[in-house]
Amino acid sequence: MKGRNLVIGMLAAAAVGALIGTLFAPDKGSETRKKIKNAADDLAHKVKKGLRKNPVTGDMEVSS
């Protein structure tokens, strides 16, 4: 449980950092929105890749 919270916290911190960096970048609004969408899609992919469903309990857990 502690490791899972650590991974979730790290992913959340990375997402917030990427979002802040993107928002302060000097790009047009349409380019900024594309970057945010791509970053969100990438983060979702990483989260799905890093989690797996436990076949016994059915709970999601951090892959080892």
One Martini backbone bead per residue (centre of mass of N, CA, C, O) as a GRO file, in nm:
protein
   64
    1MET     BB    1   0.058   0.063  -0.021
    2LYS     BB    2   0.300   0.257   0.003
    3GLY     BB    3   0.403   0.221  -0.290
    4ARG     BB    4   0.148   0.317  -0.430
    5ASN     BB    5   0.144   0.605  -0.315
    6LEU     BB    6   0.415   0.686  -0.432
    7VAL     BB    7   0.347   0.652  -0.730
    8ILE     BB    8   0.106   0.843  -0.735
    9GLY     BB    9   0.260   1.093  -0.636
   10MET     BB   10   0.467   1.103  -0.867
   11LEU     BB   11   0.263   1.129  -1.100
   12ALA     BB   12   0.128   1.385  -0.999
   13ALA     BB   13   0.382   1.563  -0.995
   14ALA     BB   14   0.446   1.532  -1.296
   15ALA     BB   15   0.181   1.648  -1.403
   16VAL     BB   16   0.201   1.927  -1.272
   17GLY     BB   17   0.473   2.007  -1.396
   18ALA     BB   18   0.385   1.983  -1.692
   19LEU     BB   19   0.152   2.184  -1.680
   20ILE     BB   20   0.309   2.433  -1.589
   21GLY     BB   21   0.513   2.434  -1.820
   22THR     BB   22   0.299   2.461  -2.046
   23LEU     BB   23   0.154   2.726  -1.949
   24PHE     BB   24   0.443   2.899  -1.962
   25ALA     BB   25   0.457   2.868  -2.251
   26PRO     BB   26   0.517   3.039  -2.569
   27ASP     BB   27   0.217   2.964  -2.697
   28LYS     BB   28  -0.039   2.884  -2.849
   29GLY     BB   29  -0.338   2.768  -2.750
   30SER     BB   30  -0.354   2.520  -2.940
   31GLU     BB   31  -0.074   2.407  -2.864
   32THR     BB   32  -0.122   2.379  -2.561
   33ARG     BB   33  -0.361   2.182  -2.580
   34LYS     BB   34  -0.202   1.958  -2.722
   35LYS     BB   35   0.009   1.917  -2.499
   36ILE     BB   36  -0.188   1.843  -2.275
   37LYS     BB   37  -0.317   1.600  -2.413
   38ASN     BB   38  -0.056   1.438  -2.458
   39ALA     BB   39   0.025   1.424  -2.158
   40ALA     BB   40  -0.232   1.281  -2.060
   41ASP     BB   41  -0.207   1.031  -2.239
   42ASP     BB   42   0.072   0.946  -2.138
   43LEU     BB   43  -0.004   0.915  -1.839
   44ALA     BB   44  -0.227   0.705  -1.878
   45HIS     BB   45  -0.039   0.491  -1.998
   46LYS     BB   46   0.155   0.469  -1.755
   47VAL     BB   47  -0.055   0.384  -1.548
   48LYS     BB   48  -0.156   0.129  -1.693
   49LYS     BB   49   0.129  -0.003  -1.702
   50GLY     BB   50   0.178   0.018  -1.372
   51LEU     BB   51  -0.085  -0.145  -1.362
   52ARG     BB   52  -0.262  -0.424  -1.207
   53LYS     BB   53  -0.462  -0.703  -1.193
   54ASN     BB   54  -0.565  -0.899  -0.948
   55PRO     BB   55  -0.668  -1.228  -0.984
   56VAL     BB   56  -0.780  -1.274  -0.689
   57THR     BB   57  -0.911  -0.977  -0.597
   58GLY     BB   58  -0.932  -0.740  -0.838
   59ASP     BB   59  -0.720  -0.545  -0.775
   60MET     BB   60  -0.528  -0.272  -0.799
   61GLU     BB   61  -0.172  -0.271  -0.880
   62VAL     BB   62   0.156  -0.253  -0.860
   63SER     BB   63   0.398  -0.321  -1.056
   64SER     BB   64   0.710  -0.532  -1.038
   0.00000   0.00000   0.00000
